[in-house]
Amino acid sequence: MTPAASSSAVLAGASTAAQQALTLLSNASLTSDLSRARIGQQFGVTLGPDADNGAGYFVYRSPELGHGWTYGAQVFEGQGTLKPTFLFWFYNDDRAADPAPVCALPLDHLRSTLTEHGWVERSVPSEIGSVLAIEFAKRELVLTLTPRDIVPNGATQCVLSLQASGGH
């Protein structure tokens, strides 16, 4: 369980989903680890066709976890030279909603867990010197976090979404 997940303020469904995503990523190292079957098995759900994105995309959107929050898991199975991609996110229709109920994946915990499992972190600088993204790489996989994926929650930085795909 993550440090934030031990807080009673974090919704149980958010803690479970975050831990499932973290376990999937901890054990992944090849694009074949991002298959629809593997992701469905890890989350205990069935990913159906994603009408919003078309052929090769499959998605699961959770029922409401509480306070308007849901989570989603999406996989693109890859086509031609495009490699598989896994997306995970927490979502609320209210863009001003407090992220505390789904702050189950603090950046520091994600960082320490992934590095313990062989992922290597690097910052991607922007043209003006700020950080454009944080990437973690392991064998042929790259996990990308952009500033919009991370929100402050008190002293904690919460990861609300992430994307893992085949290398650049």
Residue pairs with C-beta under 8 A, 6 or more apart in sequence:
1 15
1 19
2 15
2 18
2 19
2 22
2 104
2 105
2 106
2 109
3 106
3 109
4 10
4 103
4 104
4 105
4 106
4 109
4 153
4 156
4 158
5 14
5 15
5 18
5 19
5 104
9 100
9 101
9 103
10 100
10 101
10 102
10 103
10 104
11 65
11 66
11 67
11 69
11 101
11 102
11 104
13 62
13 65
13 66
13 71
14 65
14 69
14 71
14 90
14 101
14 102
14 103
14 104
15 104
17 43
17 62
17 65
17 71
17 73
17 88
17 90
17 104
18 102
18 104
18 105
19 104
20 42
20 43
20 44
21 43
21 73
21 88
21 105
21 162
22 105
22 109
22 110
22 113
23 42
24 33
24 38
24 39
24 42
24 43
24 86
25 114
25 117
25 119
25 143
25 162
25 164
26 113
26 114
26 116
26 117
27 33
27 117
28 34
28 138
28 141
28 164
29 118
29 138
29 139
29 140
29 141
30 139
30 140
30 141
31 78
31 83
31 84
31 140
31 141
31 165
31 166
32 84
33 141
34 75
34 84
34 85
34 86
34 141
34 164
34 165
35 75
35 77
35 84
36 47
36 58
36 75
36 77
39 47
39 73
39 75
39 86
40 46
40 47
40 60
43 60
43 73
45 60
45 73
46 60
47 58
47 59
47 60
47 73
47 74
47 75
48 58
48 59
48 60
49 57
49 58
49 59
50 57
50 58
50 59
50 74
52 59
53 59
53 74
53 76
55 79
56 76
56 77
56 78
56 79
57 74
57 75
57 76
57 77
58 74
58 75
58 77
59 72
59 73
59 74
59 75
60 72
60 73
60 74
61 70
61 71
61 72
62 70
62 71
62 72
63 70
64 70
65 71
65 101
65 102
66 101
67 92
67 97
67 98
67 101
68 92
68 93
68 94
68 97
69 90
69 91
69 92
69 97
69 101
69 102
70 90
70 91
70 92
71 88
71 89
71 90
71 91
71 102
72 87
72 88
72 89
72 91
73 86
73 87
73 88
74 86
74 87
74 88
75 84
75 85
75 86
75 87
76 82
76 84
76 85
77 84
78 84
78 85
78 166
83 140
83 165
83 166
83 167
84 165
84 166
85 163
85 164
85 165
85 166
86 163
86 164
86 165
87 161
87 162
87 163
88 161
88 162
89 160
89 161
89 162
90 99
90 102
90 160
90 161
99 151
99 153
99 158
99 160
100 153
102 158
102 160
103 153
103 156
103 158
104 158
105 158
105 159
106 156
106 157
106 158
106 159
107 145
107 150
107 156
107 157
107 158
107 159
108 156
108 157
110 159
110 162
111 121
114 121
114 136
114 138
114 143
115 121
115 136
117 138
118 138
119 136
119 137
119 138
119 143
120 136
120 137
120 138
121 134
121 135
121 136
122 134
122 135
122 136
122 137
123 131
123 133
123 134
123 135
124 131
124 132
124 133
124 134
124 135
125 131
125 132
126 132
131 147
132 146
133 144
133 145
133 146
133 147
134 144
134 145
135 142
135 143
135 144
135 145
136 142
136 143
137 143
137 167
140 166
140 167
141 164
141 165
141 166
141 167
142 164
142 165
142 166
142 167
142 168
143 162
143 163
143 164
144 162
144 163
144 164
144 165
145 159
145 162
148 161
149 159
149 160
149 161
149 162
150 157
150 158
150 159
150 160
151 157
151 158
151 160
152 158
